[in-house]
Amino acid sequence: MKLKDGTTLLLEIKGQEDNQDRAKHDAAHRWVSAVNNWGKLGKWALHVCRNPNLIQRELEYILQMPGRTEPVAEA
């Protein structure tokens, strides 16, 4: 999802998590870090929601972080 501050938020919603999921999340964190260091694709952030019932609360928390504003559109 693209936030109004220009950040692209990569959001994964997972229920039960296994070792393969954790490896994928580690790789995604490394990718986001590399893309942000490169700087040519804008700012990216990653969030993994492990309880789909809490997605609304977690999005509200993310949007309250300094520099964050409401989503422009959901992807």
C-alpha positions in Angstrom: 0.0 0.0 0.0 1.3 3.5 -0.8 1.2 6.0 2.1 0.7 9.7 1.6 4.3 10.4 2.8 5.5 8.3 -0.3 6.4 5.2 1.6 5.4 1.9 0.1 4.2 -0.4 2.8 4.7 -4.1 2.0 2.0 -5.7 4.2 1.8 -9.4 4.8 -1.1 -10.9 6.7 -0.3 -14.3 8.2 -2.1 -16.6 10.5 -0.1 -19.5 11.6 3.7 -19.1 10.9 6.3 -21.8 10.2 10.0 -21.8 9.6 9.5 -21.1 5.8 7.4 -18.1 6.6 10.1 -16.7 9.0 12.8 -17.2 6.3 10.6 -15.4 3.8 10.1 -12.5 6.2 13.8 -12.3 6.9 14.4 -12.1 3.2 11.8 -9.4 2.8 13.4 -7.4 5.6 16.7 -7.6 3.8 15.1 -6.7 0.5 13.4 -3.6 2.0 16.7 -2.6 3.6 18.6 -3.0 0.3 16.0 -1.1 -1.7 16.0 1.8 0.8 19.8 1.9 0.8 19.8 2.0 -3.0 17.3 4.9 -2.9 16.0 4.7 -6.5 12.6 3.1 -5.7 11.5 5.5 -2.9 11.1 4.5 0.7 9.7 1.1 1.6 8.6 -0.5 4.8 7.6 -4.0 5.7 5.0 -5.1 8.3 3.8 -8.6 9.0 0.5 -9.0 10.8 0.4 -12.3 12.5 -3.2 -12.0 13.7 -5.6 -11.1 10.9 -8.2 -10.1 13.6 -5.8 -7.3 14.6 -5.1 -5.8 11.2 -7.1 -2.6 11.8 -5.4 -1.9 15.1 -1.9 -2.6 13.6 -2.6 -0.3 10.6 -3.7 2.4 13.0 -0.4 2.0 15.0 1.7 2.1 11.8 0.0 5.3 10.7 0.7 6.9 14.0 4.4 6.5 13.6 6.3 9.8 12.9 6.1 10.9 9.3 3.3 8.4 8.4 -0.1 9.4 7.1 -3.1 7.6 5.9 -2.9 5.3 2.8 -3.5 6.8 -0.6 -4.8 3.5 -1.9 -4.7 -0.1 -0.9 -3.0 -2.6 -3.0 
